[in-house]
């Protein structure tokens, strides 16, 4: 997650520096690029939050599975019940 944020910010700085040093870049160009970078950064943060949420859900599912597995093994090792009748 932090890797994505770091990569997006680094990319933004590189693009900003390249355009700042270029003779053809105007203030409106830089503002447009900054706006686009802000949008990309927001999407990266959203993806990172979604990934964290998915990870937490997977961990909870694994915990439930572990609990069920223990119960199933316990039931399978019990002697068979005889029918009354």
N, CA and C of each residue as an Amber inpcrd file, in Angstrom:
protein
   255
   0.8130000  -1.1720000   0.0000000   0.0000000   0.0000000   0.0000000
   0.8670000   1.2490000   0.0000000   1.8060000   1.3060000   0.9300000
   2.6880000   2.4600000   0.9800000   3.5450000   2.5300000  -0.2680000
   3.8250000   1.3560000  -0.8530000   4.6240000   1.3410000  -2.0740000
   3.9040000   2.0970000  -3.1830000   2.5870000   1.9050000  -3.2800000
   1.8140000   2.5800000  -4.3160000   1.8140000   4.0850000  -4.0790000
   1.6250000   4.4920000  -2.8330000   1.6280000   5.9120000  -2.5280000
   2.9860000   6.5250000  -2.8190000   4.0340000   5.8430000  -2.4280000
   5.3850000   6.3440000  -2.6650000   5.6570000   6.4280000  -4.1580000
   5.2650000   5.4040000  -4.8870000   5.4910000   5.3970000  -6.3330000
   4.7160000   6.5210000  -7.0080000   3.4740000   6.7330000  -6.5940000
   2.6590000   7.7850000  -7.1940000   3.2480000   9.1640000  -6.8920000
   3.6740000   9.3580000  -5.6760000   4.2660000  10.6500000  -5.3160000
   5.5850000  10.8730000  -6.0440000   6.4020000   9.8300000  -6.1260000
   7.6800000   9.9460000  -6.8330000   7.4380000  10.2760000  -8.2960000
   6.4890000   9.5880000  -8.9000000   6.1550000   9.8540000 -10.2880000
   5.6830000  11.2900000 -10.4480000   4.8840000  11.7560000  -9.5150000
   4.4110000  13.1330000  -9.5630000   5.5410000  14.1330000  -9.4790000
   6.4680000  13.8890000  -8.5960000   7.6090000  14.7940000  -8.4500000
   8.4530000  14.7960000  -9.7190000   8.6730000  13.6290000 -10.3020000
   9.4730000  13.5430000 -11.5300000   8.7780000  14.2890000 -12.6640000
   7.4940000  14.0640000 -12.8180000   6.7580000  14.7530000 -13.8820000
   6.7690000  16.2570000 -13.6420000   6.5270000  16.6490000 -12.4170000
   6.5150000  18.0690000 -12.0830000   7.8750000  18.6990000 -12.3610000
   8.9430000  18.0170000 -11.9550000  10.2850000  18.5550000 -12.1730000
  10.5950000  18.6550000 -13.6620000  10.2290000  17.6460000 -14.4220000
  10.5000000  17.6580000 -15.8540000   9.7710000  18.8000000 -16.5390000
   8.5350000  19.0050000 -16.1710000   7.7700000  20.0850000 -16.7850000
   8.2100000  21.4540000 -16.2810000   8.6130000  21.5160000 -15.0540000
   9.0960000  22.7840000 -14.5160000  10.3740000  23.2240000 -15.2140000
  11.2160000  22.2620000 -15.5320000  12.4780000  22.5790000 -16.1940000
  12.3080000  22.7780000 -17.6970000  11.2360000  22.2810000 -18.2490000
  10.9990000  22.4180000 -19.6880000  10.5560000  23.8360000 -20.0270000
  11.0200000  24.3470000 -21.1460000  10.7050000  25.7200000 -21.5550000
   9.2680000  25.8450000 -22.0370000   8.6320000  24.7820000 -22.4430000
   7.2950000  24.8430000 -23.0180000   6.1810000  24.7160000 -21.9820000
   6.5100000  24.3830000 -20.7800000   5.4830000  24.1850000 -19.7590000
   4.9620000  25.5410000 -19.2930000   3.6570000  25.6680000 -19.2820000
   3.0390000  26.8960000 -18.8010000   2.4220000  26.6270000 -17.4400000
   1.9920000  27.6810000 -16.8100000   1.3550000  27.5500000 -15.4990000
   0.0980000  26.6730000 -15.6010000  -0.6640000  26.8460000 -16.6450000
  -1.8810000  26.0360000 -16.7930000  -1.5420000  24.5670000 -17.0250000
  -0.4400000  24.3110000 -17.7270000   0.0020000  22.9190000 -17.9200000
   0.3380000  22.2830000 -16.5710000   1.0660000  23.0200000 -15.7790000
   1.4720000  22.5060000 -14.4660000   0.2500000  22.2990000 -13.5800000
  -0.6850000  23.2310000 -13.6140000  -1.9030000  23.0850000 -12.8150000
  -2.7030000  21.8730000 -13.2610000  -2.7790000  21.6450000 -14.5560000
  -3.5120000  20.4790000 -15.0770000  -2.8350000  19.1890000 -14.6310000
  -1.5130000  19.1700000 -14.7030000  -0.7820000  17.9710000 -14.2910000
  -0.9270000  17.7440000 -12.7910000  -0.8380000  18.8010000 -12.0120000
  -1.0240000  18.6670000 -10.5610000  -2.4100000  18.1470000 -10.2320000
  -3.3940000  18.6290000 -10.9580000  -4.7590000  18.1460000 -10.7510000
  -4.8550000  16.6590000 -11.0740000  -4.2500000  16.2770000 -12.1740000
  -4.2610000  14.8650000 -12.5680000  -3.5320000  14.0080000 -11.5310000
  -2.4040000  14.5000000 -11.0270000  -1.6590000  13.7610000 -10.0050000
  -2.4710000  13.6240000  -8.7180000  -3.1860000  14.6710000  -8.3550000
  -4.0500000  14.5860000  -7.1710000  -5.1120000  13.5170000  -7.3590000
  -5.6620000  13.4600000  -8.5670000  -6.6740000  12.4450000  -8.8760000
  -6.0800000  11.0380000  -8.7900000  -4.8970000  10.8690000  -9.3490000
  -4.2330000   9.5650000  -9.3000000  -3.9060000   9.1840000  -7.8640000
  -3.4320000  10.1320000  -7.0940000  -3.0990000   9.8680000  -5.6910000
  -4.3410000   9.4290000  -4.9190000  -5.4690000  10.0850000  -5.1770000
  -6.7140000   9.6990000  -4.5060000  -7.1160000   8.2760000  -4.8850000
  -6.9460000   7.9210000  -6.1540000  -7.2940000   6.5690000  -6.5890000
  -6.3640000   5.5340000  -5.9770000  -5.0970000   5.8850000  -5.8500000
  -4.1370000   4.9710000  -5.2250000  -4.4970000   4.7590000  -3.7580000
  -4.8360000   5.8230000  -3.0620000  -5.2250000   5.6930000  -1.6500000
  -6.4870000   4.8530000  -1.5050000  -7.4360000   5.0490000  -2.4090000
  -8.6670000   4.2560000  -2.3770000  -8.3660000   2.7790000  -2.6110000
  -7.4900000   2.4970000  -3.5660000  -7.1110000   1.1050000  -3.8370000
  -6.3970000   0.4910000  -2.6460000  -5.5670000   1.2750000  -1.9910000
  -4.8530000   0.7750000  -0.8160000  -5.8350000   0.4510000   0.3070000
  -6.8420000   1.3040000   0.4940000  -7.8510000   1.0390000   1.5230000
  -8.6640000  -0.1980000   1.1720000  -9.0080000  -0.3510000  -0.0900000
  -9.7510000  -1.5410000  -0.5190000  -8.9330000  -2.8040000  -0.3010000
  -7.6540000  -2.7340000  -0.5950000  -6.7830000  -3.8950000  -0.3870000
  -6.6890000  -4.2430000   1.0920000  -6.5860000  -3.2460000   1.9290000
  -6.5180000  -3.4940000   3.3770000  -7.8190000  -4.1060000   3.8770000
  -8.9360000  -3.6030000   3.3890000 -10.2360000  -4.1520000   3.7780000
 -10.3690000  -5.6110000   3.3220000  -9.9450000  -5.8900000   2.1020000
 -10.0010000  -7.2670000   1.5960000  -9.1010000  -8.1780000   2.4140000
  -7.9520000  -7.6810000   2.8000000  -7.0270000  -8.4670000   3.6130000
  -7.6500000  -8.7950000   4.9700000  -8.2850000  -7.8340000   5.5850000
  -8.9300000  -8.0760000   6.8770000 -10.0660000  -9.0780000   6.7400000
 -10.8380000  -8.9710000   5.6700000 -11.9250000  -9.9290000   5.4400000
 -11.3770000 -11.3370000   5.2450000 -10.2910000 -11.4470000   4.5130000
  -9.6830000 -12.7550000   4.2870000  -9.1600000 -13.3490000   5.5920000
  -8.5910000 -12.5190000   6.4440000  -8.1010000 -13.0070000   7.7310000
  -9.2610000 -13.5130000   8.5930000 -10.3700000 -12.7750000   8.6030000
 -11.5400000 -13.2220000   9.3810000 -12.0860000 -14.5360000   8.8240000
 -12.1240000 -14.6480000   7.5000000 -12.6080000 -15.8830000   6.8770000
 -11.6870000 -17.0530000   7.2250000 -10.3950000 -16.8230000   7.2330000
  -9.4540000 -17.8800000   7.6030000  -9.6280000 -18.3000000   9.0570000
  -9.8950000 -17.3670000   9.9360000 -10.1300000 -17.6960000  11.3470000
 -11.3790000 -18.5500000  11.4850000 -12.4480000 -18.1780000  10.7760000
 -13.6830000 -18.9760000  10.8340000 -13.4420000 -20.3680000  10.2740000
 -12.6880000 -20.4490000   9.1910000 -12.3780000 -21.7470000   8.5970000
 -11.5820000 -22.6200000   9.5620000 -10.6140000 -22.0270000  10.2360000
  -9.8310000 -22.7760000  11.2230000 -10.7290000 -23.3000000  12.3420000
 -11.6730000 -22.4900000  12.8040000 -12.5970000 -22.9260000  13.8540000
 -13.4670000 -24.0760000  13.3640000 -13.9690000 -23.9620000  12.1350000
 -14.8230000 -25.0120000  11.5890000 -14.0340000 -26.3020000  11.3740000
 -12.8080000 -26.1690000  10.9280000 -11.9770000 -27.3480000  10.6730000
 -11.7490000 -28.1420000  11.9570000 -11.4870000 -27.4360000  13.0500000
 -11.3090000 -28.1140000  14.3340000 -12.5630000 -28.8440000  14.7560000
 -13.7060000 -28.2090000  14.5770000 -14.9820000 -28.8390000  14.9460000
 -15.2650000 -30.0540000  14.0650000 -14.9890000 -29.9490000  12.7750000
 -15.2160000 -31.0730000  11.8570000 -14.3210000 -32.2530000  12.2140000
 -13.0770000 -31.9910000  12.5050000 -12.1670000 -33.0700000  12.9000000
 -12.6530000 -33.7360000  14.1800000 -13.1650000 -32.9410000  15.0990000
 -13.6810000 -33.5000000  16.3550000 -14.8720000 -34.4130000  16.0710000
 -15.7570000 -33.9750000  15.1990000 -16.9290000 -34.7890000  14.8630000
 -16.5390000 -36.0610000  14.1150000 -15.5520000 -35.9640000  13.2680000
 -15.1360000 -37.1290000  12.4880000 -14.4420000 -38.1740000  13.3430000
 -13.8190000 -37.7710000  14.4300000 -13.0930000 -38.7240000  15.2680000
 -13.9680000 -39.3380000  16.3510000 -15.1670000 -38.8210000  16.5290000
 -16.0740000 -39.4060000  17.5210000 -16.5730000 -40.7450000  17.0290000
 -16.7950000 -41.6530000  17.9510000 -17.3610000 -42.9470000  17.5120000
 -18.7530000 -42.7510000  16.9140000 -19.0790000 -43.6130000  15.9630000
 -20.3760000 -43.5150000  15.3130000 -21.4890000 -43.7800000  16.3030000
 -22.5710000 -43.0790000  16.1640000 -23.7150000 -43.2770000  17.0560000
 -24.5820000 -44.4140000  16.5060000 -25.1360000 -45.1910000  17.4190000
 -26.0350000 -46.2610000  17.0120000 -27.4620000 -45.7350000  17.0510000
 -28.2140000 -46.1450000  16.1070000 -29.6140000 -45.7260000  16.0410000
 -30.4050000 -46.4070000  17.1420000 -31.2940000 -45.6580000  17.7540000
 -32.1750000 -46.2370000  18.7660000 -33.3490000 -46.8710000  18.0700000
 -33.7870000 -47.9060000  18.6210000 -34.9330000 -48.3630000  17.9530000
 -35.4160000 -49.6630000  18.1630000
